[in-house]
Amino acid sequence: MHQLAVDLEGLYNGKTSKIKVNRDRICTKCNGKGGKDGAVQKCSGCKGRGQVTKMTMIGPGMYSQSQGACDECRGQGEIINQKDKCKECNAKKVVQDQKLISVEISKGAPNGERYIFHGEADEFPGTEAGDVVI
């Protein structure tokens, strides 16, 4: 969501405003894989879940159980060798992008009017791109 301030004259007559949106886009060099084909491996420490359960002894016969992100894959569930990583996105699967969106404010638009731009927000492999709401 992005807030856009419009003066009274702009609301009355209508107005076109431009807003710059920072977003993540799927890396075109590796097609969102993070590296070469076959380079992505399931983490052996968490078996691809990204979470591990740790047992800590707090006293004789007393244990504490906690769950947290896997140290080997940093909670990602997969590991990519350093030499096989994509140089463009550094194995993040997405790259930063900026887009200039042109918003046409309708004549007589009420306060709090929403303009939705479908598929213009962040992308991530395996998911649908989000919407930008102005």
N, CA and C atoms as an extended XYZ file, in Angstrom:
402
Properties=species:S:1:pos:R:3:atomname:S:1:resname:S:1:resid:I:1 pbc="F F F"
N         0.836       -1.181        0.000 N   MET     1
C         0.000        0.000        0.000 CA  MET     1
C         0.877        1.239        0.000 C   MET     1
N         0.469        2.197       -0.794 N   HIS     2
C         1.176        3.470       -0.863 CA  HIS     2
C         0.159        4.587       -0.711 C   HIS     2
N         0.452        5.524        0.173 N   GLN     3
C        -0.413        6.673        0.401 CA  GLN     3
C        -0.088        7.746       -0.621 C   GLN     3
N        -1.112        8.367       -1.186 N   LEU     4
C        -0.917        9.431       -2.160 CA  LEU     4
C        -1.730       10.633       -1.711 C   LEU     4
N        -1.064       11.737       -1.463 N   ALA     5
C        -1.739       12.963       -1.042 CA  ALA     5
C        -2.140       13.753       -2.290 C   ALA     5
N        -3.423       14.117       -2.349 N   VAL     6
C        -3.942       14.885       -3.478 CA  VAL     6
C        -4.670       16.105       -2.916 C   VAL     6
N        -4.406       17.280       -3.494 N   ASP     7
C        -5.079       18.487       -3.021 CA  ASP     7
C        -6.527       18.525       -3.508 C   ASP     7
N        -7.306       19.473       -2.998 N   LEU     8
C        -8.727       19.567       -3.315 CA  LEU     8
C        -8.967       19.806       -4.806 C   LEU     8
N        -8.129       20.629       -5.414 N   GLU     9
C        -8.269       20.904       -6.846 CA  GLU     9
C        -8.058       19.623       -7.660 C   GLU     9
N        -7.083       18.817       -7.268 N   GLY    10
C        -6.821       17.558       -7.955 CA  GLY    10
C        -7.978       16.584       -7.845 C   GLY    10
N        -8.634       16.559       -6.685 N   LEU    11
C        -9.806       15.701       -6.509 CA  LEU    11
C       -10.988       16.191       -7.338 C   LEU    11
N       -11.152       17.489       -7.405 N   TYR    12
C       -12.293       18.058       -8.126 CA  TYR    12
C       -12.151       17.896       -9.639 C   TYR    12
N       -10.984       18.196      -10.179 N   ASN    13
C       -10.756       18.166      -11.621 CA  ASN    13
C       -10.198       16.846      -12.134 C   ASN    13
N        -9.714       16.010      -11.254 N   GLY    14
C        -9.017       14.798      -11.677 CA  GLY    14
C        -7.544       15.117      -11.869 C   GLY    14
N        -6.701       14.125      -11.748 N   LYS    15
C        -5.263       14.375      -11.791 CA  LYS    15
C        -4.536       13.076      -12.121 C   LYS    15
N        -3.406       13.199      -12.766 N   THR    16
C        -2.540       12.049      -13.005 CA  THR    16
C        -1.277       12.240      -12.180 C   THR    16
N        -0.976       11.263      -11.329 N   SER    17
C         0.227       11.302      -10.496 CA  SER    17
C         1.078       10.089      -10.809 C   SER    17
N         2.367       10.256      -10.626 N   LYS    18
C         3.301        9.145      -10.830 CA  LYS    18
C         3.932        8.811       -9.495 C   LYS    18
N         4.056        7.518       -9.247 N   ILE    19
C         4.657        7.053       -8.000 CA  ILE    19
C         5.671        5.959       -8.330 C   ILE    19
N         6.826        6.030       -7.685 N   LYS    20
C         7.888        5.047       -7.915 CA  LYS    20
C         7.762        3.943       -6.863 C   LYS    20
N         7.682        2.700       -7.327 N   VAL    21
C         7.488        1.547       -6.453 CA  VAL    21
C         8.724        0.659       -6.518 C   VAL    21
N         9.304        0.366       -5.355 N   ASN    22
C        10.405       -0.595       -5.262 CA  ASN    22
C         9.796       -1.970       -5.068 C   ASN    22
N        10.296       -2.955       -5.812 N   ARG    23
C         9.729       -4.288       -5.740 CA  ARG    23
C        10.779       -5.336       -6.062 C   ARG    23
N        10.485       -6.578       -5.699 N   ASP    24
C        11.337       -7.714       -6.034 CA  ASP    24
C        10.760       -8.391       -7.263 C   ASP    24
N        11.625       -8.740       -8.198 N   ARG    25
C        11.227       -9.452       -9.412 CA  ARG    25
C        12.053      -10.720       -9.525 C   ARG    25
N        11.480      -11.772      -10.101 N   ILE    26
C        12.187      -13.032      -10.286 CA  ILE    26
C        13.396      -12.796      -11.186 C   ILE    26
N        14.530      -13.325      -10.781 N   CYS    27
C        15.785      -13.164      -11.527 CA  CYS    27
C        15.640      -13.807      -12.910 C   CYS    27
N        15.933      -13.043      -13.943 N   THR    28
C        15.799      -13.556      -15.307 CA  THR    28
C        16.988      -14.416      -15.713 C   THR    28
N        18.131      -14.222      -15.058 N   LYS    29
C        19.315      -14.995      -15.425 CA  LYS    29
C        19.198      -16.464      -15.001 C   LYS    29
N        18.656      -16.706      -13.794 N   CYS    30
C        18.526      -18.090      -13.301 CA  CYS    30
C        17.071      -18.550      -13.276 C   CYS    30
N        16.160      -17.733      -13.754 N   ASN    31
C        14.721      -18.035      -13.760 CA  ASN    31
C        14.177      -18.356      -12.366 C   ASN    31
N        14.727      -17.686      -11.353 N   GLY    32
C        14.237      -17.854       -9.988 CA  GLY    32
C        14.688      -19.121       -9.304 C   GLY    32
N        15.735      -19.774       -9.825 N   LYS    33
C        16.235      -21.007       -9.214 CA  LYS    33
C        17.330      -20.730       -8.194 C   LYS    33
N        18.021      -19.618       -8.322 N   GLY    34
C        19.086      -19.270       -7.391 CA  GLY    34
C        20.454      -19.737       -7.830 C   GLY    34
N        20.519      -20.541       -8.867 N   GLY    35
C        21.797      -21.044       -9.350 CA  GLY    35
C        21.611      -21.891      -10.585 C   GLY    35
N        22.648      -22.649      -10.911 N   LYS    36
C        22.592      -23.534      -12.076 CA  LYS    36
C        21.552      -24.625      -11.864 C   LYS    36
N        21.134      -25.279      -12.940 N   ASP    37
C        20.204      -26.400      -12.836 CA  ASP    37
C        20.824      -27.508      -11.990 C   ASP    37
N        20.094      -27.987      -11.020 N   GLY    38
C        20.574      -29.050      -10.146 CA  GLY    38
C        21.460      -28.574       -9.015 C   GLY    38
N        21.737      -27.293       -8.920 N   ALA    39
C        22.625      -26.780       -7.882 CA  ALA    39
C        21.920      -26.653       -6.533 C   ALA    39
N        20.613      -26.495       -6.547 N   VAL    40
C        19.866      -26.339       -5.303 CA  VAL    40
C        19.638      -27.703       -4.673 C   VAL    40
N        20.056      -27.850       -3.423 N   GLN    41
C        19.940      -29.118       -2.706 CA  GLN    41
C        19.114      -28.908       -1.439 C   GLN    41
N        18.372      -29.925       -1.057 N   LYS    42
C        17.605      -29.863        0.183 CA  LYS    42
C        18.582      -29.884        1.356 C   LYS    42
N        18.350      -29.044        2.343 N   CYS    43
C        19.229      -28.964        3.517 CA  CYS    43
C        19.155      -30.269        4.301 C   CYS    43
N        20.331      -30.814        4.652 N   SER    44
C        20.366      -32.062        5.408 CA  SER    44
C        20.124      -31.825        6.898 C   SER    44
N        20.416      -30.629        7.375 N   GLY    45
C        20.244      -30.326        8.803 CA  GLY    45
C        18.792      -30.273        9.236 C   GLY    45
N        17.910      -29.730        8.389 N   CYS    46
C        16.493      -29.595        8.743 CA  CYS    46
C        15.594      -30.409        7.820 C   CYS    46
N        16.185      -31.129        6.880 N   LYS    47
C        15.456      -31.936        5.892 CA  LYS    47
C        14.492      -31.097        5.051 C   LYS    47
N        14.913      -29.858        4.753 N   GLY    48
C        14.147      -28.996        3.867 CA  GLY    48
C        13.043      -28.191        4.526 C   GLY    48
N        12.895      -28.293        5.836 N   ARG    49
C        11.823      -27.573        6.524 CA  ARG    49
C        12.215      -26.143        6.893 C   ARG    49
N        13.498      -25.895        7.099 N   GLY    50
C        13.963      -24.567        7.502 CA  GLY    50
C        13.918      -24.347        9.003 C   GLY    50
N        13.306      -25.254        9.741 N   GLN    51
C        13.177      -25.155       11.194 CA  GLN    51
C        13.800      -26.383       11.850 C   GLN    51
N        14.419      -26.180       12.999 N   VAL    52
C        14.966      -27.294       13.773 CA  VAL    52
C        14.500      -27.171       15.223 C   VAL    52
N        14.386      -28.325       15.888 N   THR    53
C        14.015      -28.361       17.299 CA  THR    53
C        15.278      -28.653       18.092 C   THR    53
N        15.525      -27.839       19.116 N   LYS    54
C        16.734      -27.985       19.933 CA  LYS    54
C        16.332      -28.322       21.363 C   LYS    54
N        17.039      -29.287       21.937 N   MET    55
C        16.822      -29.677       23.333 CA  MET    55
C        17.994      -29.160       24.154 C   MET    55
N        17.682      -28.490       25.258 N   THR    56
C        18.710      -27.942       26.132 CA  THR    56
C        18.484      -28.463       27.544 C   THR    56
N        19.542      -28.984       28.139 N   MET    57
C        19.435      -29.478       29.512 CA  MET    57
C        19.526      -28.292       30.461 C   MET    57
N        18.483      -28.092       31.281 N   ILE    58
C        18.476      -26.950       32.208 CA  ILE    58
C        18.696      -27.383       33.651 C   ILE    58
N        18.763      -28.672       33.880 N   GLY    59
C        19.009      -29.194       35.221 CA  GLY    59
C        19.019      -30.715       35.154 C   GLY    59
N        19.301      -31.372       36.276 N   PRO    60
C        19.313      -32.831       36.272 CA  PRO    60
C        17.925      -33.389       35.909 C   PRO    60
N        17.852      -34.037       34.771 N   GLY    61
C        16.601      -34.635       34.324 CA  GLY    61
C        15.590      -33.647       33.758 C   GLY    61
N        15.970      -32.387       33.620 N   MET    62
C        15.053      -31.358       33.101 CA  MET    62
C        15.587      -30.820       31.781 C   MET    62
N        14.724      -30.804       30.786 N   TYR    63
C        15.116      -30.334       29.461 CA  TYR    63
C        14.158      -29.245       28.995 C   TYR    63
N        14.693      -28.360       28.197 N   SER    64
C        13.894      -27.310       27.567 CA  SER    64
C        13.941      -27.541       26.059 C   SER    64
N        12.785      -27.437       25.427 N   GLN    65
C        12.706      -27.650       23.988 CA  GLN    65
C        12.373      -26.318       23.316 C   GLN    65
N        13.137      -25.964       22.285 N   SER    66
C        12.867      -24.727       21.548 CA  SER    66
C        12.986      -24.997       20.054 C   SER    66
N        12.274      -24.198       19.298 N   GLN    67
C        12.291      -24.354       17.851 CA  GLN    67
C        12.786      -23.049       17.238 C   GLN    67
N        13.631      -23.166       16.228 N   GLY    68
C        14.179      -21.987       15.584 CA  GLY    68
C        14.651      -22.282       14.179 C   GLY    68
N        15.164      -21.257       13.536 N   ALA    69
C        15.649      -21.393       12.164 CA  ALA    69
C        16.893      -22.268       12.125 C   ALA    69
N        17.009      -23.059       11.075 N   CYS    70
C        18.159      -23.930       10.881 CA  CYS    70
C        19.414      -23.076       10.660 C   CYS    70
N        20.518      -23.452       11.323 N   ASP    71
C        21.772      -22.708       11.191 CA  ASP    71
C        22.456      -22.964        9.852 C   ASP    71
N        22.267      -24.146        9.285 N   GLU    72
C        22.955      -24.503        8.037 CA  GLU    72
C        22.396      -23.748        6.828 C   GLU    72
N        21.065      -23.655        6.745 N   CYS    73
C        20.445      -23.017        5.575 CA  CYS    73
C        19.819      -21.661        5.903 C   CYS    73
N        19.954      -21.205        7.147 N   ARG    74
C        19.382      -19.932        7.611 CA  ARG    74
C        17.866      -19.868        7.409 C   ARG    74
N        17.189      -20.992        7.609 N   GLY    75
C        15.739      -21.034        7.536 CA  GLY    75
C        15.161      -21.157        6.138 C   GLY    75
N        16.013      -21.348        5.129 N   GLN    76
C        15.535      -21.434        3.746 CA  GLN    76
C        15.105      -22.837        3.350 C   GLN    76
N        15.678      -23.858        3.974 N   GLY    77
C        15.331      -25.235        3.642 CA  GLY    77
C        16.129      -25.800        2.486 C   GLY    77
N        16.955      -24.976        1.865 N   GLU    78
C        17.775      -25.453        0.753 CA  GLU    78
C        19.146      -24.786        0.779 C   GLU    78
N        20.114      -25.488        0.186 N   ILE    79
C        21.500      -25.013        0.171 CA  ILE    79
C        21.988      -24.996       -1.269 C   ILE    79
N        22.726      -23.945       -1.620 N   ILE    80
C        23.336      -23.830       -2.947 CA  ILE    80
C        24.827      -23.633       -2.744 C   ILE    80
N        25.641      -24.436       -3.433 N   ASN    81
C        27.091      -24.281       -3.336 CA  ASN    81
C        27.502      -22.900       -3.817 C   ASN    81
N        28.529      -22.354       -3.192 N   GLN    82
C        28.995      -21.003       -3.508 CA  GLN    82
C        29.359      -20.853       -4.987 C   GLN    82
N        29.998      -21.868       -5.569 N   LYS    83
C        30.431      -21.770       -6.968 CA  LYS    83
C        29.271      -21.874       -7.959 C   LYS    83
N        28.137      -22.449       -7.533 N   ASP    84
C        26.987      -22.625       -8.416 CA  ASP    84
C        25.937      -21.526       -8.269 C   ASP    84
N        26.149      -20.566       -7.360 N   LYS    85
C        25.178      -19.495       -7.140 CA  LYS    85
C        25.066      -18.593       -8.357 C   LYS    85
N        23.881      -18.066       -8.575 N   CYS    86
C        23.649      -17.094       -9.644 CA  CYS    86
C        24.367      -15.799       -9.279 C   CYS    86
N        25.116      -15.260      -10.210 N   LYS    87
C        25.871      -14.027       -9.959 CA  LYS    87
C        24.966      -12.797       -9.933 C   LYS    87
N        23.836      -12.879      -10.623 N   GLU    88
C        22.910      -11.741      -10.714 CA  GLU    88
C        22.165      -11.506       -9.390 C   GLU    88
N        21.593      -12.575       -8.826 N   CYS    89
C        20.770      -12.427       -7.618 CA  CYS    89
C        21.444      -12.968       -6.358 C   CYS    89
N        22.631      -13.531       -6.475 N   ASN    90
C        23.380      -14.096       -5.357 CA  ASN    90
C        22.557      -15.159       -4.612 C   ASN    90
N        21.869      -16.012       -5.368 N   ALA    91
C        21.068      -17.142       -4.866 CA  ALA    91
C        19.825      -16.698       -4.101 C   ALA    91
N        19.425      -15.432       -4.194 N   LYS    92
C        18.215      -14.960       -3.520 CA  LYS    92
C        16.961      -15.202       -4.355 C   LYS    92
N        17.132      -15.560       -5.632 N   LYS    93
C        16.067      -15.879       -6.581 CA  LYS    93
C        15.306      -14.655       -7.089 C   LYS    93
N        15.496      -13.509       -6.453 N   VAL    94
C        14.828      -12.284       -6.893 CA  VAL    94
C        15.839      -11.140       -6.935 C   VAL    94
N        15.551      -10.142       -7.748 N   VAL    95
C        16.382       -8.947       -7.838 CA  VAL    95
C        15.507       -7.718       -7.586 C   VAL    95
N        16.121       -6.660       -7.069 N   GLN    96
C        15.404       -5.412       -6.806 CA  GLN    96
C        15.109       -4.693       -8.114 C   GLN    96
N        13.937       -4.105       -8.199 N   ASP    97
C        13.498       -3.409       -9.396 CA  ASP    97
C        12.681       -2.202       -8.967 C   ASP    97
N        12.662       -1.175       -9.798 N   GLN    98
C        11.826       -0.004       -9.557 CA  GLN    98
C        10.906        0.180      -10.746 C   GLN    98
N         9.663        0.547      -10.464 N   LYS    99
C         8.721        0.799      -11.541 CA  LYS    99
C         8.001        2.100      -11.251 C   LYS    99
N         7.805        2.878      -12.304 N   LEU   100
C         7.069        4.125      -12.209 CA  LEU   100
C         5.626        3.840      -12.610 C   LEU   100
N         4.710        3.987      -11.661 N   ILE   101
C         3.294        3.713      -11.906 CA  ILE   101
C         2.553        5.032      -12.047 C   ILE   101
N         1.768        5.132      -13.091 N   SER   102
C         0.963        6.316      -13.349 CA  SER   102
C        -0.450        6.079      -12.810 C   SER   102
N        -0.884        6.939      -11.886 N   VAL   103
C        -2.187        6.805      -11.241 CA  VAL   103
C        -3.087        7.936      -11.720 C   VAL   103
N        -4.231        7.592      -12.278 N   GLU   104
C        -5.193        8.600      -12.717 CA  GLU   104
C        -6.272        8.738      -11.656 C   GLU   104
N        -6.280        9.881      -10.966 N   ILE   105
C        -7.281       10.167       -9.951 CA  ILE   105
C        -8.547       10.616      -10.671 C   ILE   105
N        -9.648        9.936      -10.420 N   SER   106
C       -10.915       10.254      -11.076 CA  SER   106
C       -11.453       11.599      -10.578 C   SER   106
N       -12.210       12.274      -11.423 N   LYS   107
C       -12.867       13.525      -11.017 CA  LYS   107
C       -13.846       13.218       -9.894 C   LYS   107
N       -13.774       13.993       -8.830 N   GLY   108
C       -14.700       13.825       -7.711 CA  GLY   108
C       -14.440       12.587       -6.886 C   GLY   108
N       -13.245       12.041       -6.913 N   ALA   109
C       -12.919       10.838       -6.143 CA  ALA   109
C       -13.084       11.111       -4.646 C   ALA   109
N       -13.700       10.186       -3.898 N   PRO   110
C       -13.868       10.386       -2.458 CA  PRO   110
C       -12.557       10.164       -1.705 C   PRO   110
N       -12.509       10.669       -0.487 N   ASN   111
C       -11.342       10.471        0.370 CA  ASN   111
C       -11.195        8.976        0.660 C   ASN   111
N        -9.998        8.456        0.548 N   GLY   112
C        -9.745        7.045        0.826 CA  GLY   112
C        -9.979        6.134       -0.369 C   GLY   112
N       -10.207        6.701       -1.539 N   GLU   113
C       -10.404        5.906       -2.762 CA  GLU   113
C        -9.159        5.048       -2.993 C   GLU   113
N        -9.353        3.806       -3.434 N   ARG   114
C        -8.229        2.890       -3.669 CA  ARG   114
C        -8.125        2.573       -5.152 C   ARG   114
N        -6.902        2.596       -5.633 N   TYR   115
C        -6.602        2.208       -7.008 CA  TYR   115
C        -5.686        0.997       -6.917 C   TYR   115
N        -6.103       -0.117       -7.513 N   ILE   116
C        -5.369       -1.377       -7.396 CA  ILE   116
C        -4.708       -1.718       -8.722 C   ILE   116
N        -3.410       -2.003       -8.655 N   PHE   117
C        -2.635       -2.428       -9.815 CA  PHE   117
C        -2.242       -3.885       -9.582 C   PHE   117
N        -2.940       -4.798      -10.240 N   HIS   118
C        -2.746       -6.233      -10.030 CA  HIS   118
C        -1.402       -6.712      -10.594 C   HIS   118
N        -0.697       -7.520       -9.789 N   GLY   119
C         0.548       -8.150      -10.217 CA  GLY   119
C         1.737       -7.218      -10.307 C   GLY   119
N         1.668       -6.037       -9.704 N   GLU   120
C         2.763       -5.077       -9.790 CA  GLU   120
C         3.638       -5.042       -8.540 C   GLU   120
N         3.329       -5.843       -7.529 N   ALA   121
C         4.129       -5.844       -6.301 CA  ALA   121
C         5.205       -6.934       -6.375 C   ALA   121
N         5.719       -7.363       -5.232 N   ASP   122
C         6.812       -8.337       -5.177 CA  ASP   122
C         6.428       -9.676       -5.796 C   ASP   122
N         7.415      -10.298       -6.427 N   GLU   123
C         7.282      -11.647       -6.980 CA  GLU   123
C         8.225      -12.561       -6.219 C   GLU   123
N         7.885      -13.836       -6.176 N   PHE   124
C         8.772      -14.864       -5.647 CA  PHE   124
C         8.441      -16.154       -6.375 C   PHE   124
N         9.433      -16.977       -6.697 N   PRO   125
C         9.164      -18.211       -7.431 CA  PRO   125
C         8.117      -19.077       -6.732 C   PRO   125
N         7.165      -19.564       -7.517 N   GLY   126
C         6.142      -20.436       -6.985 CA  GLY   126
C         4.934      -19.727       -6.405 C   GLY   126
N         4.936      -18.397       -6.409 N   THR   127
C         3.799      -17.641       -5.892 CA  THR   127
C         3.365      -16.601       -6.910 C   THR   127
N         2.146      -16.136       -6.758 N   GLU   128
C         1.615      -15.110       -7.631 CA  GLU   128
C         2.092      -13.741       -7.135 C   GLU   128
N         2.364      -12.838       -8.074 N   ALA   129
C         2.810      -11.499       -7.695 CA  ALA   129
C         1.692      -10.765       -6.968 C   ALA   129
N         2.062       -9.960       -5.998 N   GLY   130
C         1.085       -9.205       -5.214 CA  GLY   130
C         0.567       -7.990       -5.958 C   GLY   130
N        -0.362       -7.285       -5.330 N   ASP   131
C        -0.975       -6.098       -5.909 CA  ASP   131
C        -0.433       -4.850       -5.225 C   ASP   131
N        -0.326       -3.772       -5.980 N   VAL   132
C         0.019       -2.465       -5.438 CA  VAL   132
C        -1.281       -1.700       -5.256 C   VAL   132
N        -1.496       -1.189       -4.052 N   VAL   133
C        -2.705       -0.429       -3.745 CA  VAL   133
C        -2.301        1.007       -3.454 C   VAL   133
N        -2.893        1.945       -4.211 N   ILE   134
C        -2.628        3.375       -4.026 CA  ILE   134
C        -3.857        4.005       -3.404 C   ILE   134
